[in-house]
């Protein structure tokens, strides 16, 4: 679930087409494409970027995708290029497993990613040193790898969180992490597939394939929680969001927990709480923390309540990341609104590269002369 209230799905290499159950819209081709959909409307769209198993979005709408051997890529949606690796040019993507040598079917080197999956961003306060970091699992080599995300020009850069060792690695050859997630309590949760074999049977020669017990461990599975050593869990009380009023949900957009903010936003959209537009506009314009202002702006947009005034205010925000989101929000309105088109055009010389790049993309929605 993305901050823009679309649900994004990794394709994994599937072909064919899909449609919403009972929907009247035409089926959408997913040939070598990821897709996104809106649960509230049933709309399904192919989207830029391709991921095998794992994609995620930052609070600012940056979408990361992963493939088995290149697990840190950013969707940039430029003509002819959809996603690009975001490692340093000299970074080979080396990993450091600590387990004993295992029977390997693939001929790929064990020092690099073979099965990167479960890409996710930790976004909470229980582990503040990791807030905003990206994590990816490598089940073949029994480890979880961490990257620190930073803005460099118009794209993100993912630098190593650790070098020479991993954020989490096990000597247990049955430790097969496949997914990570931020929990309501602020901890980082790791899903462990826990199987003896995780490579595909097609990689084994015929004579070997018949001798291996491929489903060994199919009655197992573990979930691990990564938390502070001296953890005051009482400090992470989670409000009863499902019982909260729309007014309370708007207030929870200012919560210190990223998990709570995301769920409050999702519930406001599911409730179609457009009557909350006035307090949301106030929050988007004047909340002290930028992550709160952008949450309010995303929510207004998903509710169809982001009007010229709200977007224009966000276009003048002091934070370049919010100006970028405001340009993206303005995009569908630029052909009809000369006021917004002029305000967005003025940002073509914005000091922030991410803003200028978003303006370039938004130009496709402008009238010819303005473009």
C-alpha positions in Angstrom: 0.0 0.0 0.0 1.5 3.3 -1.1 1.3 6.7 0.3 -0.7 7.7 -2.8 -3.4 5.2 -1.7 -2.7 2.8 -4.6 -1.8 -0.8 -3.9 1.2 -1.9 -5.8 1.9 -5.5 -6.9 5.1 -7.1 -8.0 4.6 -9.1 -11.2 7.4 -11.6 -10.9 7.6 -12.3 -14.6 3.9 -13.2 -15.2 2.2 -12.7 -18.5 -1.4 -12.4 -19.4 -4.0 -9.9 -18.3 -6.0 -9.1 -15.2 -9.3 -7.4 -14.3 -11.2 -6.5 -11.2 -13.9 -9.0 -10.1 -17.3 -7.8 -11.4 -15.6 -4.7 -12.9 -16.7 -3.2 -16.2 -13.3 -2.0 -17.2 -11.3 -3.8 -19.8 -8.7 -6.3 -18.8 -5.1 -4.9 -18.3 -2.1 -6.6 -19.8 0.7 -7.3 -17.3 3.3 -8.6 -19.7 6.6 -7.8 -18.0 4.9 -5.0 -16.0 4.1 -4.4 -12.4 0.5 -3.3 -11.6 -1.3 -1.0 -9.2 -5.0 -0.9 -8.2 -7.4 1.0 -6.0 -9.4 -1.3 -3.7 -12.1 1.4 -3.3 -12.8 1.8 -7.0 -11.5 -1.4 -8.6 -9.4 0.5 -11.1 -6.3 -1.5 -12.2 -3.3 0.0 -14.1 0.0 -1.2 -15.4 2.8 0.9 -13.8 6.3 1.8 -14.6 9.0 -0.4 -13.2 9.3 -4.2 -12.9 10.0 -6.2 -9.7 10.3 -10.0 -9.2 9.4 -10.2 -5.5 9.3 -7.0 -3.5 8.6 -3.3 -4.1 7.9 -0.5 -1.7 7.3 3.2 -1.5 8.7 5.9 0.7 6.5 8.4 2.5 7.4 10.8 -0.3 6.2 8.6 -3.1 9.6 7.2 -4.3 9.0 3.7 -5.5 11.7 1.0 -5.2 11.6 -2.3 -7.0 13.8 -5.4 -6.8 15.0 -8.3 -8.9 16.7 -11.4 -7.6 20.2 -10.2 -8.5 19.6 -6.4 -8.4 17.5 -5.7 -5.3 17.8 -1.9 -5.0 16.3 -0.1 -8.0 14.3 3.1 -8.2 11.4 3.7 -10.7 12.1 7.0 -12.5 9.6 6.7 -15.3 11.7 8.5 -17.9 11.2 7.9 -21.6 12.8 4.6 -22.6 13.9 3.8 -19.0 11.6 2.7 -16.2 13.9 1.8 -13.3 17.6 2.1 -12.5 19.9 0.6 -9.9 20.7 3.0 -7.1 23.9 1.6 -5.8 27.2 3.6 -6.0 28.9 3.0 -9.3 31.8 1.2 -7.5 29.4 -0.9 -5.3 29.3 -4.5 -6.6 26.5 -5.5 -4.3 28.7 -7.9 -2.3 27.1 -9.8 0.6 28.7 -11.6 3.6 26.9 -14.8 4.6 28.2 -16.5 7.8 26.8 -20.0 7.4 28.6 -23.2 6.4 28.9 -24.1 2.7 25.6 -25.5 1.4 24.7 -27.7 -1.6 24.0 -25.0 -4.3 22.3 -25.8 -7.5 22.8 -22.4 -9.1 26.3 -21.6 -10.5 26.0 -18.0 -9.5 28.7 -16.8 -7.0 27.6 -16.9 -3.4 29.2 -13.5 -2.6 26.4 -11.7 -4.4 22.6 -11.6 -4.4 20.9 -14.7 -6.0 17.4 -14.4 -4.6 16.9 -10.9 -3.3 13.3 -10.5 -2.2 10.9 -8.9 0.3 12.2 -5.3 -0.2 10.8 -3.0 2.4 11.5 0.3 4.2 11.5 0.5 8.0 9.7 3.6 9.1 9.3 4.0 12.9 10.8 5.3 16.1 11.6 2.1 18.1 14.8 1.7 16.1 15.6 5.3 15.3 19.0 4.6 13.7 17.2 2.6 11.0 14.3 4.9 10.3 13.9 5.3 6.5 16.4 2.5 5.7 15.6 -0.2 3.1 15.9 -3.9 3.9 16.0 -6.8 1.5 16.2 -10.6 2.2 18.6 -13.1 0.7 17.1 -16.5 1.6 19.7 -18.5 -0.3 22.5 -17.0 1.8 20.6 -16.8 5.1 20.7 -13.1 5.6 18.9 -9.7 5.7 20.8 -6.8 4.0 20.3 -3.1 4.9 20.8 0.1 2.9 20.7 3.8 3.9 18.7 5.9 1.4 19.6 9.4 0.6 18.7 11.9 -2.1 21.4 12.6 -4.7 20.2 14.9 -7.5 16.9 13.7 -8.9 17.3 10.1 -7.7 17.9 8.2 -4.5 21.2 6.5 -3.6 21.4 3.4 -1.5 24.6 3.1 0.5 25.6 0.2 2.7 24.4 0.1 6.3 27.1 -2.4 7.2 30.3 -3.3 5.3 32.1 -6.6 5.7 29.1 -8.1 7.6 25.3 -8.0 7.4 22.5 -6.4 9.4 21.2 -9.9 10.2 22.9 -13.2 9.2 22.5 -16.7 10.5 24.7 -19.8 10.6 21.5 -21.9 10.5 21.2 -23.1 6.8 17.4 -23.3 7.3 17.1 -19.6 8.1 15.3 -18.4 4.9 14.2 -14.8 5.3 11.8 -13.8 2.6 10.0 -10.6 3.8 10.4 -7.8 6.3 7.9 -5.3 7.7 7.5 -2.6 10.3 5.2 -3.7 13.1 2.6 -1.7 15.0 4.9 -1.8 18.0 7.7 -0.2 16.1 9.8 -3.3 15.8 11.1 -4.8 12.6 9.6 -8.2 11.7 11.3 -10.9 9.5 9.3 -13.7 7.9 11.4 -16.9 7.8 10.3 -19.4 5.1 12.4 -22.1 6.9 13.1 -24.7 4.3 16.0 -27.0 3.5 16.0 -26.2 -0.2 14.9 -22.8 -1.6 16.4 -22.9 -5.1 14.2 -24.0 -8.0 14.2 -27.8 -8.9 14.8 -26.9 -12.6 18.4 -25.8 -11.6 19.3 -29.4 -10.6 20.5 -32.0 -13.0 17.9 -34.8 -13.6 19.8 -37.4 -11.6 20.2 -35.0 -8.6 16.6 -33.7 -8.8 15.1 -37.1 -8.1 17.2 -37.6 -4.9 16.3 -34.4 -3.1 13.4 -33.9 -0.7 12.2 -30.6 -2.2 9.5 -30.0 0.4 11.6 -30.6 3.5 10.4 -28.1 6.0 7.0 -27.4 4.5 5.4 -27.8 8.0 7.7 -25.1 9.5 8.1 -21.4 9.4 9.2 -18.6 11.8 8.7 -14.9 12.4 11.5 -13.0 14.1 11.2 -9.7 15.8 14.1 -7.2 15.8 13.8 -4.8 18.7 15.9 -2.6 21.0 17.8 -4.5 23.6 16.4 -2.4 26.4 12.9 -2.0 25.1 10.2 0.0 26.9 7.2 -1.5 25.0 4.8 0.6 27.1 6.0 3.6 25.2 4.5 2.2 22.0 0.8 2.1 22.7 -1.1 1.8 19.5 -4.5 3.6 19.3 -7.6 1.6 18.5 -7.7 2.8 14.9 -10.6 0.6 13.8 -12.8 2.3 16.5 -11.6 5.8 15.9 -13.7 8.6 14.4 -12.6 10.5 11.3 -11.6 13.4 13.5 -9.4 11.2 15.6 -7.8 9.6 12.5 -6.9 13.0 11.2 -5.2 13.6 14.5 -3.3 10.4 14.3 -1.6 11.6 11.1 0.6 13.5 13.6 1.5 10.4 15.5 5.2 9.7 16.0 4.8 6.2 14.7 5.0 5.8 10.9 2.9 2.7 11.1 0.1 4.6 12.8 0.3 7.4 10.3 0.0 5.1 7.4 -3.0 3.2 8.8 -4.8 6.4 9.8 -4.4 7.7 6.3 -5.6 4.4 4.8 -8.7 4.3 7.0 -9.6 7.9 6.1 -9.5 7.0 2.4 -11.5 3.8 3.0 -14.1 5.8 4.9 -14.1 8.3 2.0 -14.0 11.0 4.7 -14.0 14.0 2.3 -15.7 16.0 5.1 -12.3 16.1 6.8 -10.9 18.3 4.1 -10.8 21.5 6.2 -8.6 20.1 9.0 -6.5 18.2 6.5 -5.8 21.3 4.5 -4.8 23.1 7.7 -2.4 20.2 8.6 -0.9 20.1 5.1 -0.2 23.8 5.2 1.1 24.3 8.8 2.0 21.0 10.6 5.5 21.3 12.1 6.9 18.0 10.8 7.2 17.6 7.0 6.1 13.9 7.1 2.8 15.1 8.7 2.3 17.7 6.0 2.9 15.3 3.2 0.6 12.7 4.8 -2.2 15.2 4.9 -1.5 16.2 1.3 -1.6 12.6 0.1 -4.8 12.0 2.0 -6.5 15.1 0.5 -5.5 13.9 -3.0 -6.8 10.4 -2.5 -10.1 11.8 -1.2 -10.4 14.1 -4.3 -10.2 17.1 -2.0 -6.8 18.5 -3.0 -8.0 21.8 -4.5 -6.1 24.7 -6.1 -5.5 26.4 -2.8 -4.2 23.3 -1.0 -1.9 22.3 -3.9 -0.6 25.9 -4.4 0.3 26.1 -0.7 2.2 22.8 -0.9 4.0 24.0 -4.1 5.5 26.8 -1.9 6.5 24.4 1.0 10.0 24.9 2.5 10.7 21.1 2.0 11.6 20.1 -1.6 10.1 16.6 -1.1 6.7 18.1 -0.4 7.0 20.5 -3.4 7.8 17.4 -5.5 4.6 15.6 -4.2 2.6 18.8 -4.8 3.7 18.9 -8.4 2.7 15.2 -8.8 -0.7 16.0 -7.2 -1.2 19.0 -9.5 -0.4 16.9 -12.6 -4.0 15.8 -13.6 -5.3 19.3 -13.1 -2.7 21.3 -15.1 -4.7 21.2 -18.4 -7.7 22.8 -16.8 -6.1 25.1 -14.2 -3.9 27.9 -15.6 -3.2 29.0 -12.0 -1.6 25.6 -11.1 0.1 25.4 -14.5 1.8 28.7 -13.9 2.8 27.8 -10.3 4.2 24.5 -11.5 6.0 26.1 -14.4 7.7 28.5 -12.0 9.3 25.5 -10.2 11.2 24.6 -13.4 14.0 26.6 -11.8 13.5 25.2 -8.3 16.8 24.6 -6.4 15.7 21.0 -5.7 16.6 18.6 -8.5 13.8 16.2 -7.5 11.3 19.1 -8.0 12.6 20.1 -11.4 12.5 16.5 -12.5 8.9 16.2 -11.4 8.0 19.4 -13.2 9.5 17.9 -16.4 7.3 14.8 -16.0 4.2 17.0 -15.2 4.8 19.0 -18.4 3.2 16.2 -20.3 -0.2 17.1 -18.8 0.0 20.8 -19.7 -1.4 22.7 -22.6 0.9 22.8 -25.6 2.1 26.4 -25.2 2.7 26.0 -21.4 4.6 22.8 -22.0 
